[in-house]
């Protein structure tokens, strides 16, 4: 081991090289170059193989990170891939978009000791991309087809992870989704420069080849009610995610050219996928030549400012009411945005939108940080008399997402939801108050990370399988009697 591992003392941390700022600002391609094999092996060998792997502990999927790092360092890439995919249904996605600086890499032991973290995310991406290139990623071969079927509402990461796990056990799985392509936020919410769409498309193609059925442009409550789907399947999973944009209640909010983040990002992603997008083509949802102001400090806000740069905006400003240290978004994404020319205006909160018919400026207040709130972050307070105006031709609201009213949307008023609108489940069984109806992902926990959605989908699959086995056993007992 000493020869292959524990080399952090004599090898410096290296990440894959970024493409130059001037070049990457001109396209929507991923900004990082690929690791070459020698570099992946070298950087993997920096792992300390510590007795308590905090990288694994702080990964929502509990990925066996030290194991696949060691296998990569030894040149055993196929085995590394097998270990990686055994706990993660989308390692090529997580390697690209997980906020590793807050999860695995941020808790790496050698990072804490001052040697610089192992570049876990880049190596995870390298392992799985190699597996795809070499044909190691295969469709599921079901050993025994089962008659029981499961209907999954939502083709995002939670729904697809659950579908894959259930299909491995032989269940018949159908995914219903209201959009024209599967993938949810992965396909329409996250820009190409973070996650190129072929990565999502080849994963969904694999699931289709594994026998999972996808029914697109299907709206539960309109095409069929939740109860009708429940009659058709032996179990149902609700994995819709949360898409309803949070509003900002200030004067001028109804002026033209003020849009929710998802409207802006979906238009851009659809355009990149080759769709005709009327509001983009007529300039409404296109940042070109405009003074763009994005309100918010999360990862979605970073997606919006960096997309605006690539659309050749005249200027791009991001307003956030706290300081940089208290931003909820990935520190890496903030750094990438700054490199690309985004201007961050910290400790600033919008007071009103100014204009006659269309927005012309955002009036803002300067903020100061007071005592910590319930989240542990210092509470922003208005600095009285500090108002000033920032010119704006396009304002993008990135204030987070809330659940839609699913009981009303699904024609299932009996479905119990929390005070926040998320679906209530039994935390042990993941079942809602409706027998045989389960829920997972953001629709349960609120807007969160893709890696948590995958974890929830895997957990839901285990609980659904337990339920179906009990149901089958019960039916056989009744028939025998």
VOGU-3710 file (C-alpha; in Angstrom, 3 decimals, decimal comma):
1> xxxxxxxxxx> 0,000/0,000/0,000  2,779/2,422/0,855  4,078/2,235/-2,682  0,713/2,815/-4,312  -1,050/4,938/-1,678  -0,359/7,507/1,070  1,530/9,694/-1,391  -0,047/12,960/-0,283  3,199/13,874/1,493  5,198/14,032/-1,741
11> xxxxxxxxxx> 2,501/14,670/-4,388  0,681/17,971/-4,617  -3,021/18,201/-5,257  -3,967/18,669/-8,914  -7,346/19,055/-10,540  -8,105/18,674/-14,256  -7,153/21,879/-16,025  -9,893/24,379/-16,726  -10,279/25,667/-20,244  -9,207/29,302/-20,456
21> xxxxxxxxxx> -11,817/31,823/-19,381  -11,841/33,605/-22,739  -12,597/30,354/-24,571  -15,086/28,780/-22,178  -17,171/31,979/-21,993  -17,893/31,532/-25,697  -19,587/28,126/-25,505  -21,632/25,859/-23,269  -19,153/22,967/-23,118  -17,943/21,636/-19,767
31> xxxxxxxxxx> -15,175/23,832/-18,418  -12,818/21,116/-17,162  -10,563/19,033/-19,369  -10,429/15,278/-18,822  -7,950/13,652/-16,463  -5,449/11,496/-18,319  -4,889/8,001/-16,939  -1,524/8,720/-15,349  -2,861/11,797/-13,564  -5,950/9,954/-12,306
41> xxxxxxxxxx> -3,754/7,172/-10,904  -1,349/9,685/-9,405  -4,018/11,798/-7,716  -5,833/8,705/-6,426  -2,593/7,573/-4,789  -2,696/10,650/-2,542  -5,531/9,051/-0,529  -4,472/8,319/3,052  -6,778/5,270/3,310  -7,721/6,479/6,782
51> xxxxxxxxxx> -9,381/4,170/9,273  -12,505/6,339/9,503  -13,102/7,646/5,956  -14,859/10,953/6,565  -15,256/11,399/2,790  -17,512/8,346/2,800  -19,279/9,339/6,018  -20,209/12,731/4,557  -21,390/11,346/1,216  -25,211/10,966/1,204
61> xxxxxxxxxx> -24,753/7,710/-0,739  -21,955/6,443/1,533  -19,885/5,758/-1,569  -16,899/3,489/-0,972  -14,521/6,269/-1,953  -11,232/4,965/-0,453  -11,769/1,598/-2,161  -12,233/2,970/-5,661  -9,413/5,459/-5,183  -7,060/2,592/-4,299
71> xxxxxxxxxx> -8,231/0,540/-7,283  -7,694/3,536/-9,586  -4,183/4,078/-8,200  -3,444/0,424/-8,983  -4,745/0,750/-12,534  -7,748/-1,528/-11,859  -10,273/0,827/-13,418  -12,976/-1,702/-14,238  -13,053/-2,844/-10,624  -13,038/0,796/-9,507
81> xxxxxxxxxx> -16,107/1,397/-11,673  -17,885/-1,668/-10,255  -17,333/-0,402/-6,716  -18,400/3,134/-7,660  -21,637/2,118/-9,381  -22,594/-0,351/-6,654  -23,744/2,513/-4,409  -24,526/5,212/-6,982  -26,890/5,034/-9,939  -25,361/8,099/-11,615
91> xxxxxxxxxx> -21,666/8,412/-10,653  -20,886/10,284/-13,888  -23,466/12,914/-12,878  -22,375/13,217/-9,250  -18,727/13,493/-10,289  -19,690/16,555/-12,339  -22,240/18,441/-10,255  -21,965/17,390/-6,600  -20,669/20,190/-4,347  -17,687/18,069/-3,314
101> xxxxxxxxxx> -16,209/21,028/-1,453  -19,131/20,755/0,999  -19,327/16,955/1,084  -16,595/14,363/0,445  -13,651/16,604/-0,447  -14,501/19,158/2,207  -14,208/16,436/4,844  -11,100/14,686/3,475  -8,626/13,975/6,298  -5,583/15,167/4,374
111> xxxxxxxxxx> -7,448/18,362/3,484  -7,924/18,972/7,209  -4,216/18,331/7,776  -3,250/20,992/5,257  -2,105/18,805/2,346  -4,988/19,598/-0,011  -7,939/17,295/-0,559  -7,948/14,285/-2,854  -9,784/15,373/-6,023  -12,551/12,821/-5,482
121> xxxxxxxxxx> -15,166/14,271/-7,851  -12,818/14,509/-10,827  -11,646/10,937/-10,313  -15,223/9,667/-9,974  -16,071/11,357/-13,277  -12,940/9,900/-14,909  -13,700/6,349/-13,728  -17,274/6,344/-15,039  -16,525/8,129/-18,312  -13,832/5,517/-18,934
131> xxxxxxxxxx> -16,378/2,788/-18,192  -18,793/4,235/-20,758  -16,034/4,615/-23,357  -14,877/1,033/-22,901  -18,376/-0,469/-22,926  -18,350/-1,646/-19,325  -21,712/-0,017/-18,618  -24,359/-2,568/-19,620  -28,167/-2,664/-19,531  -29,718/-4,600/-16,671
141> xxxxxxxxxx> -30,110/-8,312/-17,334  -33,114/-9,421/-15,332  -32,755/-12,981/-14,041  -36,448/-13,439/-13,301  -39,259/-11,243/-14,595  -41,900/-10,496/-11,959  -45,536/-9,682/-12,671  -45,841/-6,918/-10,094  -45,527/-3,410/-11,490  -44,563/-0,044/-10,091
151> xxxxxxxxxx> -45,566/3,357/-11,452  -43,147/6,202/-10,801  -44,255/9,821/-11,151  -41,257/11,911/-12,160  -38,253/11,121/-14,362  -35,696/13,000/-12,293  -32,785/11,474/-10,355  -34,939/10,093/-7,510  -37,415/8,440/-9,881  -34,749/7,018/-12,184
161> xxxxxxxxxx> -32,628/5,680/-9,305  -35,652/3,949/-7,805  -36,657/2,550/-11,197  -33,212/1,084/-11,798  -33,055/-0,616/-8,409  -36,536/-2,122/-8,795  -35,779/-3,280/-12,319  -32,685/-5,138/-11,063  -35,070/-7,200/-8,937  -37,275/-7,958/-11,953
171> xxxxxxxxxx> -40,236/-5,645/-11,348  -42,116/-4,047/-14,233  -41,470/-0,310/-13,989  -43,146/2,599/-15,784  -42,023/6,198/-15,296  -44,575/8,946/-15,977  -43,249/12,456/-16,599  -44,873/15,693/-17,675  -41,967/16,894/-19,800  -41,010/15,760/-23,290
181> xxxxxxxxxx> -37,633/14,360/-22,178  -36,668/12,373/-19,081  -34,135/13,779/-16,650  -36,004/16,505/-14,779  -33,650/19,241/-13,567  -30,706/17,286/-14,984  -31,926/17,925/-18,523  -33,653/21,319/-18,270  -32,311/22,957/-15,101  -28,550/22,411/-15,114
191> xxxxxxxxxx> -26,560/24,090/-17,908  -24,309/22,176/-20,289  -21,128/23,737/-18,935  -21,751/21,767/-15,729  -23,508/18,720/-17,159  -23,531/18,082/-20,891  -26,858/16,622/-21,945  -25,426/13,535/-23,645  -24,472/12,362/-20,142  -28,132/12,331/-19,101
201> xxxxxxxxxx> -29,402/11,016/-22,432  -27,114/7,983/-22,478  -28,184/7,121/-18,915  -31,900/7,266/-19,766  -31,224/5,272/-22,950  -29,580/2,591/-20,794  -32,639/2,435/-18,529  -34,927/2,050/-21,547  -32,716/-0,766/-22,845  -33,064/-2,353/-19,407
211> xxxxxxxxxx> -36,827/-2,617/-19,870  -37,981/0,461/-17,974  -40,849/2,232/-19,744  -40,961/6,015/-20,011  -44,217/7,827/-20,748  -43,494/11,488/-21,471  -45,865/14,483/-21,717  -48,034/12,802/-19,086  -49,704/14,933/-16,436  -51,057/13,159/-13,382
221> xxxxxxxxxx> -54,434/14,641/-12,589  -55,052/15,524/-16,231  -54,265/12,362/-18,212  -54,959/10,048/-15,269  -55,570/10,711/-11,593  -53,302/9,354/-8,888  -56,021/6,849/-7,977  -56,253/5,599/-11,567  -52,507/4,998/-11,620  -52,795/3,279/-8,260
231> xxxxxxxxxx> -55,347/0,874/-9,750  -53,018/0,125/-12,649  -49,900/-0,614/-10,576  -49,080/-2,568/-7,433  -47,220/0,411/-5,982  -46,677/4,080/-6,824  -43,741/6,374/-6,135  -44,187/10,144/-6,159  -40,844/11,691/-7,177  -41,906/14,923/-8,833
241> xxxxxxxxxx> -39,293/17,189/-7,313  -40,143/20,824/-6,516  -40,465/23,349/-9,327  -42,644/26,179/-8,029  -40,499/29,320/-7,866  -40,493/31,297/-4,634  -41,743/34,819/-5,139  -40,346/38,105/-3,914  -43,009/40,465/-2,592  -41,700/43,937/-3,421
251> xxxxxxxxxx> -43,099/46,819/-5,520  -42,728/46,430/-9,273  -42,603/42,640/-9,258  -45,159/42,504/-12,107  -43,044/44,556/-14,528  -42,025/42,836/-17,748  -38,642/41,088/-18,122  -38,603/39,720/-14,567  -38,487/35,916/-14,697  -38,057/32,865/-12,446
261> xxxxxxxxxx> -34,706/31,101/-12,806  -36,201/27,912/-14,267  -37,896/29,805/-17,110  -34,544/31,291/-18,086  -32,534/28,071/-17,715  -35,115/25,876/-19,454  -35,186/28,195/-22,464  -31,393/28,087/-22,717  -31,191/24,306/-22,300  -33,957/23,689/-24,823
271> xxxxxxxxxx> -32,136/25,898/-27,301  -28,977/23,884/-26,706  -30,922/20,684/-27,355  -32,044/22,029/-30,729  -35,618/22,985/-29,858  -37,413/26,019/-31,212  -37,882/28,354/-28,266  -40,060/31,337/-29,146  -39,239/33,431/-26,076  -35,527/32,875/-26,607
281> xxxxxxxxxx> -35,605/33,532/-30,340  -37,526/36,815/-29,943  -35,019/37,957/-27,317  -37,271/37,835/-24,266  -35,373/35,056/-22,450  -32,034/35,780/-24,113  -29,484/37,811/-22,124  -27,557/39,037/-25,179  -26,714/42,723/-24,932  -28,625/43,195/-21,668
291> xxxxxxxxxx> -27,795/44,320/-18,157  -28,703/41,181/-16,225  -29,372/41,119/-12,486  -29,736/37,750/-10,750  -31,204/37,688/-7,247  -30,068/34,789/-5,044  -26,954/32,997/-3,837  -27,504/29,284/-4,447  -26,270/26,952/-7,176  -29,237/27,833/-9,410
301> xxxxxxxxxx> -28,264/31,503/-9,222  -24,722/30,526/-10,261  -26,186/28,633/-13,228  -28,109/31,753/-14,241  -25,211/34,216/-14,039  -22,844/31,903/-15,915  -25,476/31,198/-18,585  -25,964/34,959/-19,006  -22,231/35,406/-19,582  -22,331/32,795/-22,348
311> xxxxxxxxxx> -25,296/34,519/-23,958  -23,147/37,666/-24,275  -24,911/39,815/-21,711  -23,723/43,417/-21,501  -23,216/43,034/-17,743  -24,064/40,362/-15,170  -24,584/41,164/-11,506  -25,567/38,822/-8,686  -27,300/40,281/-5,625  -27,007/38,385/-2,355
321> xxxxxxxxxx> -28,147/39,614/1,033  -25,328/37,986/2,995  -21,567/37,921/2,383  -19,523/35,448/0,346  -18,708/33,250/3,338  -22,428/32,739/4,029  -23,528/31,882/0,481  -25,398/28,560/0,221  -24,004/27,784/-3,248  -20,827/25,896/-4,081
331> xxxxxxxxxx> -17,669/27,931/-3,441  -16,222/26,508/-6,662  -19,157/27,758/-8,690  -18,815/31,226/-7,202  -15,111/31,239/-8,115  -15,869/30,074/-11,659  -18,454/32,843/-12,032  -16,026/35,502/-10,811  -13,386/34,254/-13,262  -15,933/34,607/-16,056
341> xxxxxxxxxx> -16,677/38,238/-15,254  -19,746/38,095/-13,011  -19,935/40,947/-10,512  -21,154/39,888/-7,069  -22,786/42,576/-4,965  -22,681/41,142/-1,460  -24,793/42,304/1,480  -27,449/43,694/-0,846  -31,192/43,082/-0,955  -33,757/44,269/-3,544
351> xxxxxxxxxx> -36,221/46,879/-2,278  -38,234/47,445/-5,475  -38,194/47,018/-9,230  -38,228/50,295/-11,133  -39,713/50,959/-14,576  -42,863/51,951/-16,457  -43,865/48,809/-18,393  -40,533/46,944/-18,369  -37,988/46,745/-15,599  -35,296/49,406/-15,927
361> xxxxxxxxxx> -33,507/49,144/-12,588  -33,461/47,339/-9,253  -33,577/49,554/-6,188  -31,568/47,877/-3,438  -30,703/48,256/0,222  -27,283/47,588/1,683  -27,353/45,012/4,477  -25,383/44,302/7,619  -25,105/40,951/9,382  -26,633/40,677/12,833
371> xxxxxxxxxx> -27,052/37,751/15,211  -27,239/34,152/13,885  -30,679/32,880/12,851  -32,093/29,339/13,141  -29,821/28,156/10,320  -26,730/29,295/12,215  -25,942/32,015/9,685  -25,888/35,653/10,751  -29,190/37,355/10,058  -29,110/40,092/7,360
381> xxxxxxxxxx> -30,497/43,443/8,523  -31,283/46,522/6,407  -28,860/49,410/6,600  -31,378/52,263/6,718  -30,918/55,048/4,207  -28,582/52,998/2,019  -30,851/52,718/-1,062  -29,469/53,012/-4,573  -30,385/51,747/-8,050  -28,743/49,154/-10,294
391> xxxxxxxxxx> -29,611/49,311/-14,045  -31,377/46,170/-15,281  -32,913/45,043/-18,582  -33,468/41,463/-17,398  -34,004/40,317/-13,800  -33,821/36,639/-12,853  -35,298/35,518/-9,532  -33,394/32,600/-8,020  -34,866/32,429/-4,544  -35,449/28,701/-4,247
401> xxxxxxxxxx> -38,292/26,321/-5,014  -41,462/25,195/-3,253  -43,704/22,176/-3,904  -46,769/22,462/-6,076  -50,161/21,658/-4,562  -50,033/17,926/-5,333  -53,341/16,907/-3,694  -55,116/19,367/-6,006  -52,866/18,707/-9,011  -53,259/14,914/-8,757
411> xxxxxxxxxx> -56,997/14,967/-7,936  -56,101/13,241/-4,673  -57,288/15,550/-1,901  -56,702/12,827/0,726  -52,921/12,885/0,137  -51,429/14,409/3,267  -48,795/17,107/2,921  -46,806/19,118/5,447  -47,289/22,804/6,294  -44,659/23,529/3,616
421> xxxxxxxxxx> -46,497/21,500/0,968  -44,031/18,605/0,897  -45,510/15,100/0,879  -45,655/13,528/4,325  -44,275/10,009/4,604  -43,591/7,448/7,293  -39,836/7,915/7,665  -39,266/4,173/8,105  -41,388/2,847/5,247  -41,341/5,975/3,013
431> xxxxxxxxxx> -45,060/5,367/2,455  -47,591/8,207/2,365  -50,929/8,042/4,136  -52,275/6,305/0,994  -51,594/2,577/1,051  -49,106/1,545/-1,621  -48,159/5,126/-2,479  -44,597/6,133/-1,604  -42,682/9,389/-2,034  -39,002/10,320/-2,301
441> xxxxxxxxxx> -36,614/13,104/-3,218  -37,213/16,850/-3,117  -40,989/16,460/-2,912  -40,390/15,033/0,569  -37,277/16,813/1,833  -37,631/20,120/-0,052  -35,233/21,471/-2,664  -31,922/19,691/-2,155  -28,993/18,060/-3,955  -29,089/15,516/-6,775
451> xxxxxxxxxx> -27,035/13,115/-4,666  -29,701/13,180/-1,952  -32,405/12,513/-4,560  -30,483/9,436/-5,734  -30,121/8,253/-2,141  -33,844/8,732/-1,504  -34,709/6,883/-4,718  -32,560/3,905/-3,707  -34,081/3,843/-0,226  -37,589/4,043/-1,683
461> xxxxxxxxxx> -36,859/1,087/-3,961  -35,903/-1,039/-0,966  -39,080/-0,090/0,894  -41,302/-0,633/-2,152  -39,781/-4,076/-2,712  -40,428/-4,974/0,929  -44,027/-3,831/0,543  -44,536/-5,787/-2,692  -43,080/-8,965/-1,227  -45,414/-8,700/1,752
471> xxxxxxxxxx> -48,359/-7,994/-0,556  -47,545/-11,013/-2,724  -47,166/-13,261/0,294  -50,481/-12,023/1,699  -52,302/-12,668/-1,598  -50,888/-16,188/-1,808  -52,070/-16,887/1,732  -55,576/-15,680/0,863  -55,641/-17,809/-2,298  -54,481/-20,868/-0,377
481> x> -57,227/-20,388/2,185
//
